[in-house]
């Protein structure tokens, strides 16, 4: 046998394999822990995004309702200054604006979101198919937009 060929005894070989197994298990445990932490952080981020979006939607809903009530008051005030025919029309329009404002203020989006989540849990396969379809459509749209932006940049 050649002088440069290393020779490991059975004990050394066994220890080497044991060290490799230990390193492998340590790396596997580290990867698992990192993946679990990443998943936890992603879940927390998505939950916070949902809460933030819900707050913003509630604020927009309240602002829209207030703006509609203000418009209704303005229409009534303007209608009182005009003739009787315009006044009746203005009051009817103002009543419809008030009804719309009340509807917007009373229908909470968080209840609709909770109902949608419940439906998604009951119909998991269909919900996943719809989500995949929406993701595909959004991805296609974003790809088209990025290609059109690239073409515009080349022309300019």
N, C-alpha and C positions, 0 to 999 in steps of 0.2 A: 504494500500500500504506500501511497505517496506521503511524504513528510508534511505537506501543507494541508492535508485534509483533516479538519477537526473531528475529533471523536468524542462523543458524549456517552457517558456511562448511562445505564438504565435509570439510575437515581437522578442524575442531572437532567435527563430527558423528561422524566416524570415531573420534576420540579419546574422545568420550563413550560410544560403543558399546563401545569397547575397555575403558574403565573399568568399565562395567556388567558386561561379561563377566568381568573380573578379580574384581570384587566378588562376582559370582555364584559363581565357582569357589572363591573363598576361603570363602564361606559354606557351600558344598556340602562342601568339605573339612572344615570345622569341625564340621558336623553329622555327617558320616561318622565322624570321629574320636571325637566325643562318644558316638555310638551304639555304636561298637566298645568304648569304655571302659565304657559302661553294661552292655553284654552281658557283658564280662569280669567286671565286679563282680558281676553277677547270677549268673553261673556259679559264681564263687568262693563266693558266699553260699549257693547251693543245695548245693554240695559240702560246705561246713562244716556246714550243717544236717544233711545226711545222716550225716556223721561223728559229729556230736554225738548224733543220734538213735540211731545204732548203739551208741555208748558207753553211753548210758542204757539201751538195751534189754539190752545185755550185763550191766550192773550189776543190772538188775531180774531177769534170768534167774538170775544167781548168787545173789541174795538169795532168790528163790523156791525154788531148789534147797536152800539152807541151811535155810530155814524148813520145807520138807517133811522134810528129814532130822531136824530138831529135833522135829517133830511125831511122826515115826516112833519116835524114842527115847522120847518121852513116852508114847506108846501102849504101847510094850513095858514100860516101867517100871510103868505103871498096871496092865497085864495081869498082871504077875508078882505083884502084891499081891492080886489077886482069885482066884477059884477056877480050876480047870483048864480048864473050858469057855470062860470069858471069856479066859483066858490064850492059848488056841489062836486064838481069834478076834482078839485083840489082836495076836498075832504075824503073822497073815495080813494084817491091815490095815496093820501097820507095814511088812511086806515090800512091799506095794503102794505105800505112800507112798515108800519108798526107791527102788523102780523108777521111779516118776514123777519123783522128784527127779533121778535119774541121767539120765533121758531129757531133762528140761529143761536140765540142765547140759551134756549132750553135743551137743545140736542147736544149732549156731551160726547165728544169724540172718543174719550177713554172707554165709554161703554161700548161703542161700536168696535173699538180695537179689541176689547176683551171678548166680545162676541165672535170676532174674526179669529182670534186665537183658539177659542173653544171649537169652532167649526174646523179649523186646521188640525186640531188634535183628533177629532172624530173621523176626519177624512184625510188621513195622512198621505196616502199614495197620490190622491188627486191634488192635494196641496203642494206636494213636492213637484208634481208634473207642472202645475201652474207656475210655481216659483222658478223651475228650470226654464220654462218658456219665456217668462218675463226676463230672466237673466240673459237668455239668448238674444232676445229682441233688444235689450239695453246694450249688450255687448256689440251687436251688429250696428246699432245706431252710433255708438261711440267710435267704432272702427271707421264708419263712413265719415263721421265728423273729423276724425284725425286725418284721414286721407284728403278730405276737401281742404282742411287747413294747410296741409303740406303743399297741395297744389297751388293754393293762394299765395303761400310764402314764396314758392318758386317763381310765380308770375311777377310778384312785386319786386 
